[in-house]
Amino acid sequence: MTKLLYRGHAYTQSTAGNQKPLVQLTYRRHTYQTRQAEAHAPQVQLTYRGVRYSR
């Protein structure tokens, strides 16, 4: 067991950390670019007291 210290009080860790299986991440360029294009909001024209703004 591991001896831990928290705010001056020593204690032993009661459980071991959960070991999850490793996951291999992959980069899918086309999928990423497609989702970015879909998420891109079109420009909106706003008018406040006769002055136009684009957001």
C-alpha positions in Angstrom: 0.0 0.0 0.0 1.1 3.5 -0.7 1.5 6.0 2.1 -0.2 9.3 1.2 0.0 12.7 2.8 -2.9 15.2 2.7 -2.8 18.5 4.6 -0.4 17.1 7.1 -2.3 13.8 7.8 -0.8 10.6 6.6 -3.0 7.7 5.4 -2.8 4.6 3.3 -4.5 4.3 0.0 -7.4 1.8 0.4 -7.8 0.9 -3.2 -5.6 0.6 -6.2 -6.3 2.8 -9.2 -8.6 1.4 -11.8 -6.6 0.1 -14.7 -8.4 0.8 -18.0 -7.2 -0.8 -21.2 -5.3 1.5 -23.5 -7.1 2.9 -26.5 -5.3 3.7 -29.7 -6.5 7.1 -31.1 -6.6 7.7 -34.8 -6.7 10.9 -36.8 -9.3 10.9 -39.6 -8.6 14.0 -41.6 -11.6 13.9 -43.9 -14.1 13.3 -41.0 -12.5 16.1 -39.0 -12.7 18.6 -41.9 -16.3 17.6 -42.7 -17.4 18.2 -39.2 -15.6 21.5 -39.0 -17.3 22.6 -42.2 -20.8 21.6 -40.9 -20.2 23.4 -37.6 -19.1 26.6 -39.3 -22.0 29.1 -38.9 -22.8 31.3 -41.8 -22.3 35.0 -41.3 -25.2 36.8 -39.8 -26.0 40.5 -40.6 -27.2 42.4 -37.5 -28.6 45.9 -37.4 -28.5 48.0 -34.2 -29.9 51.5 -34.5 -29.4 51.7 -38.2 -25.8 50.4 -38.0 -25.0 47.1 -39.7 -22.7 44.5 -38.1 -21.7 41.1 -39.3 -21.2 38.3 -36.8 
